[in-house]
């Protein structure tokens, strides 16, 4: 963040302007980030509401920490991100942009790898002088202008009618805790698609996890071991992936399917970061298993039924309801076409031309920690690896 701010400030200076940082580096906390919605509100009280304002994102951020202040800011707003395959500033700024768009706030946006390239400098200059910048959207075409084969159109319309007639339930474990205002679909808009929310509590998921027997959890772990999955474990609970953590993840997997079955959910989303992180290991392994057709079988509490037998239970990472609706529709389309049904949300991280081969192709890099199904890897479960994220 420090390097990106320095590079951006240099670009602004060379354009004939000066950046004034709106909030200080916090020596005691060793960072200069806005840590809460309340802190964001207090910072915005000190900012001239008509001043040109730049929001610079070099890493993941919680959009709601600045969204309140931005909704009432009257001056021109520019969101800026680093174009990096390592640091997810682009992911952060796209979440913020989505939130601003949903809130009806006007803004401009720019991105760059090092903030020295001519296209970035030219558009930055324009924003500094005019307060707005536009991008070439000639590659975007309205759906009405796209020719769709009659058979494909009929299939799509039949799936839509089925969804409206039969309806579907989206299980949401603690809505909105990631601060992604953009990821919450207003109910009246969601209902128009035939999908309805079942709002669930993560405390219920924790409770149900604790009710799963050790034998059931061991059976799930044994199933993955037999499929050839790799677990990179260590002895330290604070820094390593441990067998005990995997054991609890196996219990959570069973618990999630049982709760989904209780409420008749067609897709679910676990919001791991807030609250649940203080109680259980990460939900990433659980999410990946749920999104795979070939997965450890789970039976009902009385043992009489296999839950969601022979199919995945689509899981949307970080309770991003937009991704949840997309996952459900993608699943149904692929199933109707007789294609593999595994799908998952991924963050758009970076892209560049690959000039190493005989043909120059543009390569996009997508990345996500949770919800990645083994079917997306080269050799399925044998290619799947579970390891500890840095604490």
TAWOHU-V888325 format. One record per residue. RES is the residue in one letter. NEAR is the number of other ideal C-beta (glycine too) atoms within 10 Angstrom. Layout:
res={RES	RES}
near={NEAR	NEAR}
//
This chain:
res={X	X	X	X	X	X	X	X	X	X	X	X	X	X	X	X	X	X	X	X	X	X	X	X	X	X	X	X	X	X	X	X	X	X	X	X	X	X	X	X	X	X	X	X	X	X	X	X	X	X	X	X	X	X	X	X	X	X	X	X	X	X	X	X	X	X	X	X	X	X	X	X	X	X	X	X	X	X	X	X	X	X	X	X	X	X	X	X	X	X	X	X	X	X	X	X	X	X	X	X	X	X	X	X	X	X	X	X	X	X	X	X	X	X	X	X	X	X	X	X	X	X	X	X	X	X	X	X	X	X	X	X	X	X	X	X	X	X	X	X	X	X	X	X	X	X	X	X	X	X	X	X	X	X	X	X	X	X	X	X	X	X	X	X	X	X	X	X	X	X	X	X	X	X	X	X	X	X	X	X	X	X	X	X	X	X	X	X	X	X	X	X	X	X	X	X	X	X	X	X	X	X	X	X	X	X	X	X	X	X	X	X	X	X	X	X	X	X	X	X	X	X	X	X	X	X	X	X	X	X	X	X	X	X	X	X	X	X	X	X	X	X	X	X	X	X	X	X	X	X	X	X	X	X	X	X	X	X	X	X	X	X	X	X	X	X	X	X	X	X	X	X	X	X	X	X	X	X	X	X	X	X	X	X	X	X	X	X	X	X	X	X	X	X	X	X	X	X	X	X	X	X	X	X	X	X	X	X	X	X	X	X	X	X	X	X	X	X	X	X	X	X	X	X	X	X	X	X	X	X	X	X	X	X	X	X	X	X	X	X	X	X	X	X	X	X	X	X	X	X	X	X	X	X	X	X	X	X	X	X	X	X	X	X	X	X	X	X	X	X	X	X	X	X	X	X	X	X	X	X	X	X	X	X	X	X	X	X	X	X	X}
near={16	10	12	21	16	12	18	21	18	13	23	17	11	13	16	9	14	8	15	8	11	17	15	8	11	12	8	5	9	7	12	14	14	21	12	12	17	11	15	20	14	13	16	20	9	8	15	12	12	10	12	14	21	21	23	20	26	22	16	14	21	22	26	18	20	27	20	15	21	20	14	9	20	10	12	19	20	20	22	24	25	26	19	19	13	9	20	23	23	22	19	23	23	20	25	27	20	16	22	23	12	15	14	7	15	11	18	21	19	23	18	21	14	13	23	12	12	7	10	19	16	11	19	24	17	16	20	18	12	11	14	13	19	9	10	6	7	6	5	6	9	6	6	5	6	7	5	10	8	7	8	11	11	11	14	14	10	11	15	14	11	14	17	13	8	9	13	19	17	24	25	23	24	21	16	15	17	22	20	21	19	21	24	19	21	9	11	7	9	18	13	9	16	16	22	12	18	17	11	23	12	20	13	14	24	16	12	19	24	13	12	21	10	10	7	18	22	13	16	23	18	12	17	21	12	10	15	13	20	14	17	10	15	12	8	10	13	7	11	15	21	18	13	11	19	19	16	20	24	27	24	28	26	25	24	28	26	19	21	22	16	16	12	10	23	22	27	26	29	28	24	26	14	14	16	22	12	7	14	22	22	21	29	20	25	28	29	28	31	26	29	23	15	15	25	20	13	25	16	13	14	6	8	7	12	12	17	18	9	9	12	22	22	28	29	29	27	22	28	22	23	16	24	27	19	16	25	22	20	16	20	18	16	14	14	14	11	7	9	12	21	20	22	25	22	16	19	13	19	19	14	12	9	11	8	8	7	4	6	9	9	8	10	10	13	13	13	18	15	21	27	23	25	24	21	17	14	6	9	16	20	13	14	23	11	18	12	18	8	4	8}
//
